Amino acid sequence: MPGEMRIRIWDVEHGACAMVQHVVRTPFGEHGGRLAMIDSGHGTTFRPSEYITTVLGRNRLDYLFITNADQDHMSDLQGLWDAGIFVPVVHRNPSPSAAAMRAMKEECGPLTRDAERFVQICRGFNGTIAEPFNQNMGGITMSAFWNTYPQFTDTNNLSLAVFIKYGNFKILFPGDLEKSGWRALLQQPGFRAELVGTDVLVASHHGRENGFCEDIFRYFTPSCVVISDKAIVHSTQETVPDYRAIVRDQGVFVRTTMKNRHVLTTRRDGWIQLTVYDNSTYDIDSENGG
């Protein structure tokens, strides 16, 4: 279907939240199709449940992906239910059972309301999907890969690695995969094949050093890397030079700043939006002009 894909990576500080939608421009304005969201983190000035209901005027989130079962990736998960938003489809790593997920989360203490909701999702969202993502998003498609439980028993390396594709454009959301998790996924031929041609990488584990795996860049060279994180307070956040070194020489042109960039960060740029057109070219805009 003619139109464009819009992906907005929200500034949720040390967290993760992105929205994906197919948009068609008409003489009468824009028409947005089904709405997908990758992770449900929130920040000081942005909460996805409020944005969906008050700004978008919607009471339905068609597809939700939870890439990592930690609080920063789902701090507004229960908020979606509290706001009366209907969520018919949730994608997560299907390997851990609800009981296994509860046990992993309880190792860190009592479950939050969001974690309790996620355990319920693990128990209940396991049936046939009536309206699959790849057939109902206006030409946007996805593929997902994961490590299995109990091969890994930590939430980071059980992250769901999600590729979102439109035409020849491809972006990867890898959750909080650490080096060992990346290397385990690289044992899967399908994952290695899907890495080829990836244009944009959302840095694993918010740009932390333990999420940087040089091995994956044998299969693709991104045009840019996006880091979703708060202001630098730990030395493990200082991976921008590492990512800059593996990005294509020219980087990407950001219309907001009129500059070429190799690494964009929500802590500097605010929200970051990619608009991908039918011919697979794309523009990048950001909230801040710094």
N, C-alpha and C positions, 0 to 999 in steps of 0.2 A: 504494500500500500504506500503510495507517495506520501512523503512527510519527512520527519526528522526524529531522531532519538535524543532525548535530553536526559543527562545524568547530572544530578547535583549532589556533590559531596559536601555535607553540612559541617560547619564548625561546631563540634560537640566536645571540644577540648580533648582530654584523654579519653576518647571514646570513638564510636563509629556509627555513622548513619548516612546512607545515600538513597536518593529516590530516582527511579527510572520510569520514563513515560514516553510513549510515541505520540507525537503532536502533529496535527495536520493544519496547515494554514489555508483559510478560505477567504473569499471576498468579505465574509461576514465576521471574520475574526479567527481565532485559533480554537481547535477542538482537541482536547486531550483525551487519549484513550485510557486503557486500564493502567492502574498505578501499581508499581512494584517498589519495595523498599528492601535495602540490604542493611541489616542490623537496625536496632532501635535505641541507640544511645541518645542521651540528651545533654545539653550544656546549660550554661548560666542564662543565655538569652534565646535558646531554641529548644523546643520540645516537639517531637514529631506528631504526637497525638493532637496537640493544639494547632499545629500548622495544617494538618489534614482536615480538621473539622472547621476551623475558623477562616483560614486563608483559601484553601481549596474548596471548602464547602462540601466535603465528602463524608460519608459515613461508612465507607468501604475501602479497605486496602486489599487489592486483589491478590497480591503475592508478597509474602514476607520471607526473606532469607535471614537466618541467624547463622553467621559464619563462626561465631565463637560463643561458648556458653558462660562467659564471664560477665560480670555486672556492667562493665563499661560498654559492652556491645548490646546490652538489652535493658538499660536502666529505665526505659519508658515502655517496656513490653506490657506490663500490667496496665500502664496508662492507656494503651490502645483499647483494652477491654473496658476500663473505667469510663472512657469517653464514648462508649457505645459504638466503636468502629468494628464492623464485621470483617473478620480475617479468615477467608475460606481455605487458603492454602499457605502452609508454612513448610519451607525447605530447611533441613538441618542435616547434620551427619546422622544417618539412620542407624549407625552401628551400635552405639550404646543404648541399652534399654532404659526405660524410665527409672528403674531401680538402680541401675549402674550410675546413671547421671545424678540421681539424688545422693548416692554414696560419695561420689566425687565432690559434689558441692558441699556436703556436710563436713568434709575434711577441713574446710575453711571456716566452719561455724554454722550457725542457724541460717536457713535459706531466707533470702529476701522475698518479697512478694513477687518480684520479677522472676526469680529463680523457681519459685513454686509454680508460676505460670508456665515456665519452660518445661518443667517436669511433666506438667499436665499435657503440654504439647507433645512431648516424647511418647506419652501414653496414648494420645488420642488422634494425632494427625498422621495416620499410617495407611490410609485407604487409597483407593483409586481417585485420581484427580479428574474431576468432571471437565474442567476447562484448562488443559495444560498450557503452561507458559509459552512454549514454543509455537503454539498454534493460535494464540490469542493476544499477542502484544504488537500487532501491526508490523511484523517482520523482524522484531527483536527476538533473539534466541539466547539460550543459556546452556551451559554444561557445567557439571559440578563433579569434584573429586574429593576423596577423603581417605584418611587412614582408619584402620579398624581398631575396635576395642576387643580384647585387651592387649593388642599389639602395643598400643599406647594407652595410658591411664591418666593422662593430664589433658585438660581442656584445650591448651594451646595447640598441641600436636594432633588433636582430634578436630581441628578447625575444618570447616567446609570451604574449599577453594572454589570460587565461583567465577566463571568466565561469562561476561555479557557481550553479545555480538550483534552488530547491525551492518549488513553488507560485509565488506572486508575489514571493518573496524572491530577491534577486540580489546577489552579491558579486563584485568584480573583483580578480584578481591580475595585475598588469601587468608583473611582472618588474622590470627596471631601465630601462624606456623613458625616454629623455630627450626634451626638447621637440621636436626634429626628428622623432623616431620617433613620438611622439604625433600630431603634425600630419600625418605621412604616413598613419597609420592613419585619421585623420579624413577622408581622401579616399575611404575605402571606405564606401558607403552602408550596408552591413550592420553595420559597426562603429558608425556613428553611431546606427543604430536600436537596437542592443543596449545602448548606453550608457543609453538612456532607462529610467528606473525602477530604476537600480542603487541599492541600499540602503547598501552598505558598500564602501568603497574601501580596499584595502591600498596604502599610499603607494608609488609607484614609487621605486626606487633608495634604499630604506631612509629615505625622507624627505629626501633631498638636494635642494638647490635646483634642480639641473639635471633632476630628475625631475618637478618641479611644472609643469604646463601648464594655465594658466587656461582655455584654449579648450575643454577637455573639459567644463567645468561649465556650458556653454551647453545641454547635453543632459540633465543630471541634477543633483540636489542630494542628496548622501549624508546619511544620518542620523548617520554617524560615519566617521572615518578611523582606520585602524590602521597604526602604524609599527613595523616589525620592525628593531630596531637596538640597538647597544650604547650606553654612556654617551656623552654629547655631548663630542666632542673637537675638532670642526671647526665653523667658522661655517656651513658648508654644511648642517649638520644642523638648523639653527634655523628650520625651516619650520612648526612647530606653529601659530604665529599665522596663517600663510597658509591652512593647512587649516581651522583653526577658523572663519575668516571665510566659508568656503563651505559649511559644514555647516548643516543645518537648525537653527533657533533653539533648539529644546529639546534637541538632542543625543539621547543614549540613556541609559537608566537601567542602571547596573551593579549587579547584586545584591550583589556582594562588598563594595562600598563604600557602597551605598545612596545613591549620588550620580549626578547626570546628568553625562555626559561628552561632549565633542565629538571629542576625539582621544585614543586609547589608544596606549600604547607598550609594547613588551616590556621596554624598559629600566626602566620604572617599574612596570608591572603584572605582569611575568612572562608566563606563557602566558595567552592570551585565548581563551575558548571562546564560540562562538555556538551556541545551541540553537534551531533553527527548527522550528516546529510545523506541523501540517497546514493550519492557517488562515493561514499565512504570518506570524504574529506570532513574535517571537523574544525570547529572554533572553540577556544577556551576563554571564558570570562571568569572574573573573580569578584568577590564582594569588596575587597579593599584595593586601593590603587598604589599601595606602597611597594 
